Every structure is written in C-alpha cells, then in structure tokens.
Amino acid sequence: MPKLEALGELTPEDLGGFTVQDLKCRACSGYGNCGYRMYRLLDGKPVLICQLRRDELTAKREGEN
C-alpha cells in the first residue's frame, strides 16, 4: 500500500456523484492487482474505491437519462 501522505484526500470527482459505499472495492481479482483500485484518504483513513464500478454505475445512470 502507498504511504498515507502520498494518497491524497478523496474528492467529489473521485466519487463521480456516488457514495463511498457504492464504490467500495471488493477486490474482484482476489489479489488487489486488478488495476482499478484507487487508494484515497477520507478523514485521515485510507479508503479503496473501485474505478471500474464507478465507470459502470456512471454508464448505467447515463443510460437511464
């Protein structure tokens, strides 16, 4: 895992309009080396965001409009 100082704070852009729970990484590959895992800080604690899930949910939301 990267050093905490290098992670950066979680931003609204990272979430893309979703919640942390919506985008929580579930380690789909089982090893955490999928390439979609994003580490960020939230209130000083590391969180893992799945960029693939964010993209899928964004596409689904855009398809509904």
GUDO-124265 format. One line per field, with one value per atom (N, C-alpha, C, O): residue number from 1; residue in one letter; atom name; x, y, z. Coordinates in pm, whole numbers, plus 50000, padded with zeros to 5 digits. Each point is the difference from the previous one (the first is absolute). Last residue first. Example, Ala and Ser with C-alpha at 12.3 -4.5 7.8 and 13.67 -1.06 7.14 Angstrom:
# GUDO-124265
lumpa [2_2_2_2_1_1_1_1];
torlum [s_s_s_s_a_a_a_a];
guro [N_CA_C_O_N_CA_C_O];
u [51285_50082_49923_50051_49978_49911_50090_50104];
v [49775_50119_50109_50111_49317_50119_50120_49998];
w [50708_50006_50073_50017_49976_50000_50000_50066];
***
This chain:
# GUDO-124265
lumpa [65_65_65_65_64_64_64_64_63_63_63_63_62_62_62_62_61_61_61_61_60_60_60_60_59_59_59_59_58_58_58_58_57_57_57_57_56_56_56_56_55_55_55_55_54_54_54_54_53_53_53_53_52_52_52_52_51_51_51_51_50_50_50_50_49_49_49_49_48_48_48_48_47_47_47_47_46_46_46_46_45_45_45_45_44_44_44_44_43_43_43_43_42_42_42_42_41_41_41_41_40_40_40_40_39_39_39_39_38_38_38_38_37_37_37_37_36_36_36_36_35_35_35_35_34_34_34_34_33_33_33_33_32_32_32_32_31_31_31_31_30_30_30_30_29_29_29_29_28_28_28_28_27_27_27_27_26_26_26_26_25_25_25_25_24_24_24_24_23_23_23_23_22_22_22_22_21_21_21_21_20_20_20_20_19_19_19_19_18_18_18_18_17_17_17_17_16_16_16_16_15_15_15_15_14_14_14_14_13_13_13_13_12_12_12_12_11_11_11_11_10_10_10_10_9_9_9_9_8_8_8_8_7_7_7_7_6_6_6_6_5_5_5_5_4_4_4_4_3_3_3_3_2_2_2_2_1_1_1_1];
torlum [n_n_n_n_e_e_e_e_g_g_g_g_e_e_e_e_r_r_r_r_k_k_k_k_a_a_a_a_t_t_t_t_l_l_l_l_e_e_e_e_d_d_d_d_r_r_r_r_r_r_r_r_l_l_l_l_q_q_q_q_c_c_c_c_i_i_i_i_l_l_l_l_v_v_v_v_p_p_p_p_k_k_k_k_g_g_g_g_d_d_d_d_l_l_l_l_l_l_l_l_r_r_r_r_y_y_y_y_m_m_m_m_r_r_r_r_y_y_y_y_g_g_g_g_c_c_c_c_n_n_n_n_g_g_g_g_y_y_y_y_g_g_g_g_s_s_s_s_c_c_c_c_a_a_a_a_r_r_r_r_c_c_c_c_k_k_k_k_l_l_l_l_d_d_d_d_q_q_q_q_v_v_v_v_t_t_t_t_f_f_f_f_g_g_g_g_g_g_g_g_l_l_l_l_d_d_d_d_e_e_e_e_p_p_p_p_t_t_t_t_l_l_l_l_e_e_e_e_g_g_g_g_l_l_l_l_a_a_a_a_e_e_e_e_l_l_l_l_k_k_k_k_p_p_p_p_m_m_m_m];
guro [N_CA_C_O_N_CA_C_O_N_CA_C_O_N_CA_C_O_N_CA_C_O_N_CA_C_O_N_CA_C_O_N_CA_C_O_N_CA_C_O_N_CA_C_O_N_CA_C_O_N_CA_C_O_N_CA_C_O_N_CA_C_O_N_CA_C_O_N_CA_C_O_N_CA_C_O_N_CA_C_O_N_CA_C_O_N_CA_C_O_N_CA_C_O_N_CA_C_O_N_CA_C_O_N_CA_C_O_N_CA_C_O_N_CA_C_O_N_CA_C_O_N_CA_C_O_N_CA_C_O_N_CA_C_O_N_CA_C_O_N_CA_C_O_N_CA_C_O_N_CA_C_O_N_CA_C_O_N_CA_C_O_N_CA_C_O_N_CA_C_O_N_CA_C_O_N_CA_C_O_N_CA_C_O_N_CA_C_O_N_CA_C_O_N_CA_C_O_N_CA_C_O_N_CA_C_O_N_CA_C_O_N_CA_C_O_N_CA_C_O_N_CA_C_O_N_CA_C_O_N_CA_C_O_N_CA_C_O_N_CA_C_O_N_CA_C_O_N_CA_C_O_N_CA_C_O_N_CA_C_O_N_CA_C_O_N_CA_C_O_N_CA_C_O_N_CA_C_O_N_CA_C_O_N_CA_C_O_N_CA_C_O];
u [46896_49955_49963_49960_50227_49864_49944_49878_50572_49909_49855_49909_50442_49986_49904_49931_50179_49926_49975_49891_50382_49861_49914_49888_50572_49941_49853_49916_50329_49983_49933_49909_50214_49885_49972_49884_50501_49880_49874_49900_50521_49972_49874_49922_50227_49957_49964_49897_50290_49863_49946_49885_50565_49918_49853_49914_50413_49978_49914_49925_50112_50009_49964_49885_50333_49892_50024_50112_50051_50025_49877_49889_50351_49883_50040_50088_50168_49998_49869_49942_50114_50007_49994_49928_50028_50129_50016_50104_49502_50015_50126_50001_49978_49874_50007_50005_50343_49977_49864_49959_50223_49986_49982_49979_50131_50016_49986_50062_49764_50053_50003_49897_50053_49996_50068_50113_49866_49890_49990_49920_50392_50029_49891_50018_50055_49916_50032_49972_50196_50087_49924_50056_49804_50013_50089_50043_49793_50138_50021_50105_49481_50043_50138_50041_49663_50100_50046_50063_49622_49943_50100_49964_49987_50113_49954_50019_49720_49973_50109_49983_49923_50072_49972_50007_49659_50095_50063_49930_49721_50121_50106_50113_49456_49967_50124_49992_50055_49944_49966_50017_50128_50112_49949_50064_49631_50051_50119_50025_49830_49960_50056_50080_50013_49859_49948_49881_50582_49913_49852_49917_50527_49876_49903_49915_50501_50034_49873_49995_49964_50030_50036_49966_49967_49873_50022_49921_50478_49931_49865_49979_50435_49892_49925_49967_50553_49864_49901_50018_50513_49913_49860_49955_50492_49870_49915_49939_50510_49997_49862_49979_50129_50017_49984_49957_50038_49877_50012_49905_50373_50008_49879_49956_49974_50080_50004_49916_50034_49916_50088_50103];
v [50817_50138_50017_50109_49486_50018_50137_50020_49854_49926_50015_49985_50197_50078_49931_50067_49710_50122_50082_50053_49566_49960_50123_50010_50057_49961_49962_50035_50053_50124_49969_50071_49568_50069_50131_50037_49720_49922_50070_50007_50181_50015_49925_50050_49902_50139_50020_50060_49527_50011_50142_50017_49914_49926_50009_50023_50157_50086_49932_50066_49871_49923_50091_50041_50061_50028_49919_49994_50038_49941_50021_49962_50300_49933_49948_50055_50146_49956_49933_49924_50478_49854_49958_50060_50401_49949_49850_49948_50284_50030_49938_49951_49883_50058_50016_49902_49983_50022_50064_50088_49557_50140_50008_49898_49731_50032_50150_50078_49553_50133_50022_49988_49590_50039_50135_50020_49712_50094_50053_50090_49569_50123_50105_50113_49423_50011_50123_50002_49761_50049_50018_49981_49826_50145_50058_50114_49420_50034_50151_50044_49741_49920_50034_49959_50240_49904_49907_49898_50452_49904_49894_49884_50475_49917_49887_49882_50495_49865_49902_49879_50693_49894_49866_49989_50449_49927_49884_49921_50424_49974_49921_49986_50150_49958_49949_49905_50290_49864_49947_49881_50565_49909_49856_49910_50413_49997_49905_49921_50378_49882_50008_50089_50225_50011_49881_49997_50037_50011_50007_49954_49991_49927_50008_49912_50324_49858_49916_49888_50580_49948_49851_49925_50319_49970_49943_49918_49997_50117_49959_49882_49942_49962_50125_50084_49947_49992_49961_50033_49815_50112_49977_49886_49843_49960_50116_49992_49998_50007_49971_50018_49952_50139_50015_50106_49457_50078_50143_50054_49545_50075_50091_50058_49500_50122_50067_49972_49494_50117_50124_50002];
w [48156_49971_49857_49959_50228_50051_49965_50001_49899_49914_50041_49919_50344_49875_49903_49923_50479_50032_49874_49981_49980_50026_50027_49950_50001_49871_50018_49917_50472_49923_49866_49959_50313_50056_49925_49982_49894_49968_50051_49929_50181_49856_49960_49919_50525_49976_49853_49968_50153_50048_49977_49959_49945_49904_50039_49915_50373_49885_49894_49929_50616_49876_49882_49986_50526_49906_49874_49948_50605_49868_49914_50039_50416_49943_49862_49934_50559_49860_49962_50078_50293_49991_49853_49921_50243_50045_49994_50039_49800_50142_50058_50113_49449_50041_50150_50074_49470_50142_50021_49925_49668_50038_50151_50066_49488_50142_50018_49927_49685_50025_50151_50068_49529_50141_50018_49954_49638_50017_50142_50026_49812_49928_50013_49954_50246_49881_49916_49880_50551_49894_49868_49892_50552_50005_49892_50011_50088_50036_50010_50047_49826_50113_50048_50109_49542_49954_50111_49974_50119_49905_49955_49980_50404_49959_49907_50029_50145_50051_49959_50013_50059_49931_50067_50122_49869_50083_49923_49937_49943_49923_50076_49953_50230_49864_49927_49921_50510_50006_49861_49973_50072_50022_50004_49946_49774_50137_50007_49909_49643_50076_50142_50030_49607_50038_50078_50033_49820_49882_50033_49922_50339_50023_49883_49985_50015_50017_50011_49949_50046_49867_50005_49909_50494_49933_49859_49953_50385_49947_49941_49971_50401_49911_49957_50084_50065_50053_49890_49883_50129_49966_50052_50017_49989_49947_49953_49894_50329_49855_49942_49880_50593_49957_49849_49953_50254_50019_49949_49944_49833_50125_50010_49900_49809_49998_50137_50085_49855_50000_50000_50067];
***
